[in-house]
Amino acid sequence: MNGSSRKPPSVGLTNAIGIPINMSKILDLIGLALIGGTIVSFIPGLIPNMEGGLNPVFWGCAIGALAIIIYRKQQRKKQDQNLSK
């Protein structure tokens, strides 16, 4: 060894074993959970004591997923504008 150990650049979040997690992956996982919640809440009988169809859980998950889609679209637009400058 030559004594010059390089550390990876500091990143915000890391998982349990130290691998960096970027915001895009986090939003993907949250969006996937919201879409799953939308599907599960729409099918009758999967959630006890709640009717299937257009209930508050369905709308909450659907609006959350839509918000993530809009946020990511705006971020891509900003990134494209910064790259074109």
FIKOLZA-1660 file (N, C-alpha, C; in steps of 0.1 Angstrom, whole numbers, plus 5000, padded with zeros to 4 digits):
% residues 85
   i   px   py   pz ch aa at
   1 5008 4988 5000  A  M  N
   1 5000 5000 5000  A  M CA
   1 5009 5012 5000  A  M  C
   2 5004 5022 4993  A  N  N
   2 5012 5035 4992  A  N CA
   2 5007 5045 5002  A  N  C
   3 4997 5042 5010  A  G  N
   3 4993 5051 5021  A  G CA
   3 4983 5062 5016  A  G  C
   4 4979 5062 5004  A  S  N
   4 4970 5072 4999  A  S CA
   4 4956 5065 4996  A  S  C
   5 4949 5063 5007  A  S  N
   5 4936 5057 5005  A  S CA
   5 4926 5068 5001  A  S  C
   6 4918 5065 4991  A  R  N
   6 4908 5074 4986  A  R CA
   6 4895 5070 4992  A  R  C
   7 4888 5080 4997  A  K  N
   7 4875 5078 5002  A  K CA
   7 4865 5082 4991  A  K  C
   8 4854 5075 4990  A  P  N
   8 4843 5079 4981  A  P CA
   8 4838 5093 4985  A  P  C
   9 4833 5101 4975  A  P  N
   9 4828 5114 4979  A  P CA
   9 4816 5112 4988  A  P  C
  10 4814 5122 4997  A  S  N
  10 4804 5121 5007  A  S CA
  10 4790 5123 5000  A  S  C
  11 4782 5114 5002  A  V  N
  11 4768 5114 4997  A  V CA
  11 4758 5114 5008  A  V  C
  12 4746 5118 5005  A  G  N
  12 4736 5120 5016  A  G CA
  12 4732 5107 5023  A  G  C
  13 4725 5099 5016  A  L  N
  13 4720 5087 5023  A  L CA
  13 4727 5074 5018  A  L  C
  14 4729 5065 5027  A  T  N
  14 4735 5052 5024  A  T CA
  14 4726 5041 5030  A  T  C
  15 4726 5029 5024  A  N  N
  15 4718 5019 5030  A  N CA
  15 4726 5012 5041  A  N  C
  16 4721 5001 5046  A  A  N
  16 4727 4994 5058  A  A CA
  16 4741 4990 5056  A  A  C
  17 4745 4987 5044  A  I  N
  17 4759 4983 5041  A  I CA
  17 4768 4994 5035  A  I  C
  18 4763 5006 5035  A  G  N
  18 4771 5017 5031  A  G CA
  18 4770 5021 5016  A  G  C
  19 4761 5015 5008  A  I  N
  19 4760 5018 4994  A  I CA
  19 4751 5031 4993  A  I  C
  20 4756 5041 4985  A  P  N
  20 4748 5053 4984  A  P CA
  20 4735 5051 4977  A  P  C
  21 4725 5058 4982  A  I  N
  21 4712 5058 4977  A  I CA
  21 4708 5072 4972  A  I  C
  22 4705 5073 4959  A  N  N
  22 4701 5086 4954  A  N CA
  22 4686 5089 4955  A  N  C
  23 4682 5101 4954  A  M  N
  23 4668 5105 4956  A  M CA
  23 4659 5098 4945  A  M  C
  24 4664 5096 4934  A  S  N
  24 4656 5089 4923  A  S CA
  24 4652 5075 4928  A  S  C
  25 4661 5068 4934  A  K  N
  25 4657 5054 4938  A  K CA
  25 4647 5055 4949  A  K  C
  26 4649 5064 4958  A  I  N
  26 4639 5066 4969  A  I CA
  26 4625 5069 4964  A  I  C
  27 4625 5078 4954  A  L  N
  27 4612 5082 4949  A  L CA
  27 4606 5070 4941  A  L  C
  28 4614 5062 4934  A  D  N
  28 4609 5050 4928  A  D CA
  28 4602 5041 4938  A  D  C
  29 4609 5038 4949  A  L  N
  29 4603 5029 4959  A  L CA
  29 4590 5035 4965  A  L  C
  30 4590 5048 4968  A  I  N
  30 4578 5054 4974  A  I CA
  30 4567 5053 4963  A  I  C
  31 4570 5056 4951  A  G  N
  31 4560 5056 4940  A  G CA
  31 4554 5042 4938  A  G  C
  32 4563 5032 4939  A  L  N
  32 4559 5018 4938  A  L CA
  32 4549 5014 4949  A  L  C
  33 4553 5018 4961  A  A  N
  33 4544 5015 4973  A  A CA
  33 4530 5023 4971  A  A  C
  34 4531 5035 4966  A  L  N
  34 4518 5042 4964  A  L CA
  34 4509 5036 4954  A  L  C
  35 4516 5031 4943  A  I  N
  35 4508 5025 4932  A  I CA
  35 4502 5011 4937  A  I  C
  36 4510 5004 4945  A  G  N
  36 4505 4992 4952  A  G CA
  36 4493 4995 4961  A  G  C
  37 4494 5005 4968  A  G  N
  37 4483 5009 4977  A  G CA
  37 4471 5013 4969  A  G  C
  38 4473 5020 4958  A  T  N
  38 4461 5023 4950  A  T CA
  38 4454 5011 4945  A  T  C
  39 4462 5001 4940  A  I  N
  39 4456 4989 4935  A  I CA
  39 4449 4981 4946  A  I  C
  40 4456 4979 4957  A  V  N
  40 4450 4971 4968  A  V CA
  40 4438 4978 4973  A  V  C
  41 4437 4991 4974  A  S  N
  41 4425 4998 4980  A  S CA
  41 4414 4998 4970  A  S  C
  42 4416 4996 4957  A  F  N
  42 4406 4996 4947  A  F CA
  42 4399 4982 4947  A  F  C
  43 4406 4971 4950  A  I  N
  43 4400 4958 4949  A  I CA
  43 4392 4955 4962  A  I  C
  44 4379 4952 4961  A  P  N
  44 4371 4950 4973  A  P CA
  44 4376 4938 4981  A  P  C
  45 4375 4939 4994  A  G  N
  45 4378 4927 5003  A  G CA
  45 4392 4926 5007  A  G  C
  46 4402 4933 5001  A  L  N
  46 4415 4931 5006  A  L CA
  46 4419 4939 5018  A  L  C
  47 4412 4950 5020  A  I  N
  47 4413 4958 5033  A  I CA
  47 4401 4956 5041  A  I  C
  48 4402 4950 5053  A  P  N
  48 4390 4947 5061  A  P CA
  48 4382 4960 5064  A  P  C
  49 4369 4960 5065  A  N  N
  49 4360 4971 5068  A  N CA
  49 4361 4983 5059  A  N  C
  50 4366 4980 5046  A  M  N
  50 4366 4991 5037  A  M CA
  50 4361 4986 5023  A  M  C
  51 4353 4994 5017  A  E  N
  51 4347 4990 5004  A  E CA
  51 4358 4992 4994  A  E  C
  52 4357 4984 4983  A  G  N
  52 4366 4986 4972  A  G CA
  52 4361 4998 4964  A  G  C
  53 4369 5002 4955  A  G  N
  53 4365 5013 4947  A  G CA
  53 4372 5026 4951  A  G  C
  54 4365 5037 4948  A  L  N
  54 4371 5050 4950  A  L CA
  54 4369 5055 4964  A  L  C
  55 4378 5050 4973  A  N  N
  55 4377 5054 4987  A  N CA
  55 4389 5063 4990  A  N  C
  56 4390 5069 5002  A  P  N
  56 4401 5078 5005  A  P CA
  56 4415 5073 5004  A  P  C
  57 4417 5060 5007  A  V  N
  57 4430 5054 5006  A  V CA
  57 4434 5054 4991  A  V  C
  58 4425 5050 4982  A  F  N
  58 4427 5050 4968  A  F CA
  58 4432 5064 4963  A  F  C
  59 4424 5074 4967  A  W  N
  59 4427 5088 4963  A  W CA
  59 4440 5093 4969  A  W  C
  60 4443 5090 4981  A  G  N
  60 4455 5094 4987  A  G CA
  60 4467 5088 4980  A  G  C
  61 4467 5076 4977  A  C  N
  61 4478 5069 4970  A  C CA
  61 4479 5074 4956  A  C  C
  62 4468 5076 4949  A  A  N
  62 4468 5081 4935  A  A CA
  62 4474 5095 4935  A  A  C
  63 4470 5104 4944  A  I  N
  63 4475 5118 4944  A  I CA
  63 4490 5118 4947  A  I  C
  64 4494 5109 4957  A  G  N
  64 4508 5109 4960  A  G CA
  64 4517 5104 4948  A  G  C
  65 4512 5094 4941  A  A  N
  65 4519 5089 4930  A  A CA
  65 4520 5099 4919  A  A  C
  66 4509 5106 4917  A  L  N
  66 4509 5117 4907  A  L CA
  66 4518 5128 4910  A  L  C
  67 4519 5132 4923  A  A  N
  67 4528 5142 4928  A  A CA
  67 4543 5138 4925  A  A  C
  68 4546 5126 4927  A  I  N
  68 4560 5121 4924  A  I CA
  68 4563 5122 4909  A  I  C
  69 4553 5118 4901  A  I  N
  69 4555 5119 4887  A  I CA
  69 4557 5133 4882  A  I  C
  70 4549 5143 4887  A  I  N
  70 4551 5157 4884  A  I CA
  70 4564 5162 4889  A  I  C
  71 4568 5159 4901  A  Y  N
  71 4581 5164 4906  A  Y CA
  71 4592 5159 4898  A  Y  C
  72 4592 5146 4894  A  R  N
  72 4603 5141 4886  A  R CA
  72 4604 5147 4873  A  R  C
  73 4592 5150 4867  A  K  N
  73 4592 5156 4854  A  K CA
  73 4598 5170 4854  A  K  C
  74 4594 5178 4865  A  Q  N
  74 4600 5191 4867  A  Q CA
  74 4615 5190 4869  A  Q  C
  75 4620 5180 4876  A  Q  N
  75 4634 5179 4879  A  Q CA
  75 4641 5176 4866  A  Q  C
  76 4635 5167 4857  A  R  N
  76 4642 5164 4844  A  R CA
  76 4642 5176 4836  A  R  C
  77 4632 5184 4836  A  K  N
  77 4631 5196 4828  A  K CA
  77 4642 5206 4832  A  K  C
  78 4644 5208 4845  A  K  N
  78 4654 5216 4851  A  K CA
  78 4668 5211 4847  A  K  C
  79 4670 5198 4848  A  Q  N
  79 4683 5192 4844  A  Q CA
  79 4686 5194 4829  A  Q  C
  80 4676 5192 4821  A  D  N
  80 4678 5195 4806  A  D CA
  80 4681 5209 4803  A  D  C
  81 4675 5218 4810  A  Q  N
  81 4678 5233 4808  A  Q CA
  81 4692 5236 4813  A  Q  C
  82 4696 5230 4824  A  N  N
  82 4710 5232 4829  A  N CA
  82 4720 5227 4819  A  N  C
  83 4717 5215 4813  A  L  N
  83 4727 5209 4804  A  L CA
  83 4728 5217 4791  A  L  C
  84 4717 5223 4787  A  S  N
  84 4717 5230 4774  A  S CA
  84 4723 5244 4775  A  S  C
  85 4726 5249 4787  A  K  N
  85 4733 5262 4788  A  K CA
  85 4747 5261 4786  A  K  C
% end
